[in-house]
Amino acid sequence: MQTHRPLRRLAFTAGRASDDSRVLPEEVAVALSYNGSTHAVMMATPADLVDFAYGFSLTEGIATPDEIDTVETVATDLGLDLQIWLKPEAEARQANRRRTMAGPVGCGLCGIDSLAEAVRVARPVVDTGFRLTPSQVMQAVAELPAHQPLHDASRAAHCAAFWTPEGIQLSREDVGRHNALDKLVGALSRPGGDLLAANGALILTCRVSIDMVQKACALGSPVLIAVSAPTTAAVRMADQAGLTLIGLARPDRFDCFTHPHRIAPEEAAHVA
């Protein structure tokens, strides 16, 4: 399916109208079904959907990549159905955590039926020795625009990217910030991948709420960099989980809110 297309519009500039077109992103209903039963429905960009299935399953605590047997994308009259088939141990876990979630792109907690689930403890981050310098943080942010083709075309998409000292290695875009991160998590964690999340940093084009921290920690990334600010709850959760949380990042500045020990002097950054 197309990720974007031009639509006619009436554009007004200095009070004068012109009839032309504007490229806008596609947004479709995507169901995530496990072993034949729908678990969630998200509005998403119809791209990188197998990555989405793997990432959503991992960050929601449903299944690890090796607990997924197959993923099939089925087109329906109303949208797309990701048919995800789990191994028995994950199927039992999913049945215990099942929820109905019909969420707009701006919401990551729609349908959760308990406060405990909404603020579940993030997976602790293992300190592998990964460090990066201030100049590397700013360079990572400066590289981000070159990895946002959907945003360039439509000005209406979020991006999540994975950075290593060699530069941005992988990126995913979506109209939803949660979806973009889930797609990136899936791409990094799928069997056969050669990029280790513990050896790099995640970069986001959005604000950081607690669910974004939960997702980053589920992947095992030690550093999360965002161009926008985090919430207070996200800072508390990142601090408790051992995640280095950087916000308001620009090519010339950034704020580090938690675990600044991973910000090394310019001559000392390394990957263990």
N, C-alpha and C positions, 0 to 999 in steps of 0.2 A: 504493500500500500504506500501511497505517497505520504511524505512527512509534512509537506507544505504545498500550497498552490496559490496562484493569484486570484483575487476577487475584485470585482468592480467597486469603486468607491467614488464619492464626491468629496474632493479635497478642497479645503478653504485656506487660502493664504492671503493675509492682509485684507480680509473681507471679500476676496474674489474666489469664485468656485471654478474648479476644473474637474472634468470627468476622466478618470483613469483607473488604474488597478493598483492593488497593494498585496504583497505576498504575506499570507497568514499561515500559522502552523495548523496541521490537522490535530484533532482531539477526538478520540474514540473510546468507547467503553471496552475495557479489557477485563475479562473475568479470569481469576486464578482459581482453577479447580483441581482438587487433590483426590486422586483415586475415584473420579467420577462425581464428586460433590463440590459445588461452588463454595469457596471460602471467603472470597473478597471480590469486589468489582471496583476498579479504579479507572478514572479518566486519564488517558495517557496518549503520548505520541506513538503511532504504530511503527516503531523501529526497535531493533535490538531486543525483541521480546523474549527470546530464550535466555538472554542475559537477565532480563527482568525477572523471569521465573526463578532462576537460581538465586539472584540477589534477594528478592523478596522472601523466599523460603528461608534463607540464612538469617537475614536481619530481623525477621519476625519470630525466630526461634522454632520454626517448623521443621526444618531439615537442613542438614549439612549437604554439600554437593555430592558426597559419596553415598548419601541416602536417597538420592533421586535416580530412578531407573531411566525414565524417558520424559521428554517434553515435546508436545505437539501443539502447534497453533492451528485452531479450527475457526474458520470464518463463519459467522452467522449473520442473519438479517439485521441484528441489533448491534453487532460489534464483533470482537474477537474473543475466543475462549482459549486460554492457555491450559491445556490438559496435562497436568503434572502427575506422574505416577511414582509413588513413594515405596520404599522398602518397608517391611512390616513394622520395624521399630519406630520409624518416623511416622507411619500411618497412625499408630496408637497415640503418639504425642500430639499429632495434629488434631485428632478427634477430641482430645482433652482441652485444646486451646481454641477450638473452632469459634469463630465469630462471624457475623454478617457485617460487611463493611462496604457501604456504597458511598464513596468519598469523592468530593470535588478535589481538584488539583491542589488547593491551598491547605488541605487538612490531612494530617497524618495519623490522627487518632480516632477517626470517625467510626462509631459502632462498637468501640471497646466498652464492655459492660461492667468493668470494675475499676476502682481507683488504683488498686494494686497493679493491674496490668498496664495502666497508663504510665505509671512511674516505676516500672520494674527496674531493678538494679542493672546497670550496664556491666557487660563482661569486662573484668579487669584487663588492662593492657600490659603485656609483658615487655619489660625494658630490655631490648636486644642490643642496646648500644648505639642505635641510630641517632645521629645528630645532624643539624644543618645550621649554617651561619645566617646572620641577618641578611646578607646580600643574596644568599640562595633563596630565602623566603620571598624577597622582593622580586627576584628574577623569575621564580615560579609563577607569581601573580602576573608579571609582565608577559609571560608566554601564553597565558590563558586565552586571550582574544583570538589567537591563531587557531584555536581548537574548537571554535564555536560556529560552524557553518550554518546551523539552523537559526541560531540567534542573529547571525549576520543577515540572513535572508528575511527574517520575520520580526526581529526585535521582540520576540515573545517566547523565549525558551531559556530554561536554566541549564547549567552545565556542571558536571562533576568530573574531575580529572585526577589522575594519579601521577605524581612527580617523583623522580629519583634524581640523584646528582647528575645524571646524563640528560635531564630535561623531562618534559611531560611525555609519558609513555603511552597513555591511554586516556580517552575521554568519552563521555556519553552525555547526550542532551535529551531533554523532555520538557513538555509544558509544565510538568510538576517537579518541584525540587526533590521531593522524596523519591519519585520515580527515577530521576536522573541518577541519584546516588545508588539506588537499588540496582540499576542497570550496570553501573560501574562496578559495584560489589560483585555482581554476578559474573561479569567479564573477567575480574581478577581471580575469582575463586573456582571457576569451572575447571573440571578435570582437564589436564593437559596444558594448563597455563604455566608460563615460566617467570611470571612476575610475582615477587613475594611482598605482600602488603606491609610486612614488618620492616621492609627496607626502603620505605618511601613515605610520602605525605599525601593526604587527600586535599584537594582544593575545591571549594564550592563558590558559586556565584550568588549565594543567598544568605539569609540570616541563619543562625544556628539555634535550633530549639532542642529540647531534650531527646526527641526521637531521632534527630540527626546524629547526636552524640551516641545514642544506643546503636545505631547502624554502623557508625565508624568503629566502635568498640567490638561489635560482632565480627567485623572483618579482621580486626587485629592491627589496624593501622595505629602507629604511635603518635601521629601529628595530624591535626585537622586545621586547615587554613581556610578562612572565609573572607570574602570581600565585604560582607556586612557584619553587623554586631551579633553577639550571642545574647540569649536571655540569661537572667540570673540563675534560673534552674539548670540551664545547660552548663553554665560555669561550675556550679556545685557538683553536678553529675560527672563532668569531665575531671574535676579535681579528685573526686572519690575513686574514679576508675583508673587514674594514672595517665590520662590522655592529655597531651599538650594541645591546648586550644588557642588558636591565633585568630583574631578578628580584625575587621576594619583594615584589611591588608590592601596596600597599594604598591605600585612600583617604587615608591620612595619612603614608605613607612608602614608600620603595623603595630598592633597591640597584642601582647602575649598575656593571657589571663590565667593559665594554669601550667604547672610543671615546666618552668623556663629552663631547667637544666638541659633540655634538648636543643636549646639555642646556644651554639658554641661560638667561641672566638673564631674569627675569620680563618685562622691558620690551623684550627683543631677539629673541624667537622670531619666525620667519617661514618662509614657503615660498618658495623661489627661483622 
